[in-house]
Amino acid sequence: MVKIDWHSADIIARLHKRGTTMAAVSRAAGLNSSTLGNALIRPWPKGEQLIAEALGVPAYEIWPSRYFDEQGRLIPRAPRSQLRHTQEKYPPADS
């Protein structure tokens, strides 16, 4: 069974039900009030984790498509700094 990502309006509504907002969670993390909204529209592990913690739900439950492939296998995710290091160490072969 394929799980579907939560709709952004549902995420925002759940935050409101918990007495907070995206802007408040963003500011509490030391970010600009609108920065956390990026996690609603594109993969951003740090932002996803902040939202998940505020909701008390694992990030993979909110965005299963970002964490699991079609067969339900975990998708490896690494911080950008680690990806950059890997790309420098193992540059793509020229075609």
N, C-alpha and C positions, 0 to 999 in steps of 0.2 A: 504494500500500500504506500503510495507516494503522499508524503505530507506536504501541505501547502504553507508557504510563508504567511505570517500574519499580515494583514493589511495595515498600512501606516496609520490610518484613522483608528484602528483597534488598539494599536500600541499607544497612541496619544491618549485615547479614552481610558485605557488601563492605568496610565500614569496619573491622569486626573482623578480616577477613583481612589488611587493611593495617596492623593493629596499633594501631588507635585506636577511639574510640567517638564517638557523637554528643555526649556531654557534654564530652569532651576537646576536640573541634573547637570546640564552643560556647565553652568557657572560654578557649581559645587566641585566640579572636576578641574577648575581653573581654565576652562575654555570660554571662548566667546559664546554668547547666548544662543547663537544660531548654528554653531559648528556641529553640534551633535545630530542635527537634522540630516547631515550627510549619510549617516548610517542607515537612514530609512530608504535611501535611494541607490546606494552602492555599498559593496562590501567594505567594511572598515572594522577590523577586529576590536580595536580599543573602544570605539563608540558602541559597538554591539554589546560589549561586555558591560559598559556603564549603564546602558539601557536595561540589560538583563538583570543586573544587580538591583537597580531601582524597582524593577517589577518582581523580583524574587523568583525568577524563572531562568533556566539555562538558555544561553543565546542560541544554541542549536535547536531549541524548541520554537523560538520565535522565527528564525530564518533557517529552516532545515535545508533549503537549496544551497545555502552557502557552506554547509558543513558536511553534507552527504551527497553522493552521486545518485544516479537513477537506480542503481542496484542496492542502495542503502549503505554503501561503504563510505567510511570517513574520508573526506577530502583533506589532504595535507595542506595546512596553512602555516605560513611563517611570517614573522614581522618583516616589513619592508627592508630594514637594515640587514637582516639575515639574507633576504633574497638578493639584495644588491651585492653582498659579499660573495654569495654563491655564483652570481653572474660574472663577477670579476675573476673568481677563481676558475670557473668553467665557462668561458665565453662560448656563445653559440657558434657552431661551425658555419663557415661561409659557404653559400650555395653556388 
